[in-house]
Amino acid sequence: MDLITSTDALAAVCNRLSQHPFVTVDTEFLRETTYYPKLCLIQMAGPDPADACLIDPLAEGISLDPFMALMADPNVVKVFHSARQDLEIVWNLGGIVPAPLFDTQVAAMVCGYGDSVSYEQLTNDLAKAKIDKSSRFTDWSRRPLTDAQLTYALSDVTHLVKVYEALMAQLQQNGRLEWLAEEMAILTSPETYQADPGNAWRRLAGRLRKPREIAVLMEVSAWREREAQGRDVPRGRILKDDAVIDIATSAPRSVEALGRLRTIPNGFERSRTGGEILDAVERALARDMATIPVPERSRGRANTGSVVDLLKVLLKAVSEQEGVAPKIIATVEELEAIADSDEADVPSLHGWRRKLFGEKAIALKNGELGLVLERGRVKLREIA
């Protein structure tokens, strides 16, 4: 099993694959020591087993331009499983998002396989094959790769062909291809992969409540994100999450105050980065607190807890009845928003989700729909 290590060989295989209606794609990468994932291997396959291939992006002199051109080809559907991280890699390297796109994990949720169904389960159920997972967590950056690694890597995309074909057939049969298209629109949006330092604070915002704390969190998180991107190291190498939270809650304004925080390493407060953190705190405290976007959870929703509980039961009942994973219909945050307002601007009150669940949720809130238990299962009943 040979690796493709030259641009010419890559161009030839990409040309063959471009003749097919779809191509299955997977990547192996490392990101433990970097901010941006390090691409170590690309796997592709198509309807013809002879076109299955492994590409070495670490080979000296190889250009990935032919691969990027295939990913941008509007006539070829790109099939991934749990595509988000793979798409992020392609975006970082080539500035494009593969499209048209088919994510088998999302498609499986639409077809009723539950939340975040694993590739192993789908392969077992739909391709009638089992994957040897012993090579999953190996170091993909080391060369040469072993035969076991190459076999495992190639099986990811060859079995994916049958998984894709089976899920596509189910979606066409149940008329849910349009549902999948809405999800793919999010995954193929460049905004999904643009790591804006100004939004970095949102990852930690749920742990804070006061506008002043959020303001400091916003400035310090943005500073940390820029540092991590510039040095290409994980965020935690710059500053741990717990330290960012401590700084946000205490807002230190002097070297001594910063040094007293338990999560700050000894001597850190007197370094260049310590000074930059104090500058970030000062910028935060100079902001108009009335303009700070307090996270939705921090505002609280009085007297809606019981409504949310009922909506959770409704969501489970609808997902079981319709054969769709609850996660793809509505999140807990959306249920909280619906409990608070019939006009909430959330995905579950738009498009196919509104017809499937949102209208029922509003009817339940307004006493027009009831939940009853029949033979151990929750059923919906209209209330006259």
Buried (B, 14 or more C-beta within 10 A) or exposed (E): EEBBBBBEBBBBBBEBBBEBEBBBBBBBBEBEEBBBBBBBBBBBBBBEEEBBBBBBBBBEEBEBEBBBBBBBBEEBBBBBBBBBEBBBBBBBBBEBBBBBBBBBBBBBBBBBBBEEBBBBEBBBBBBEBEBEEEBBEBEBBEEEBEEEBBBBBBBBBBBBBBBBBBBBEBBEEBEBBEBBEBBBEEBBEEEBBEBEBEEBBEBBBEBBBBBBBBBBBBBBBBBBBBBBBEEEBEBEBBBBBBBBBBBBBBBBEEEEBBBEBEBBEEEBBEEEBBEBBBEBBEBBBEBEEEEBEBBBBBEEBEEBEEBBEBBBEBBEBBBEEBEBBBBBBBBBEBBBBBBBBEEBEBBBBEEBBBEBBBBBBBBBBEEEBEEEEEEEEBEBEEEE
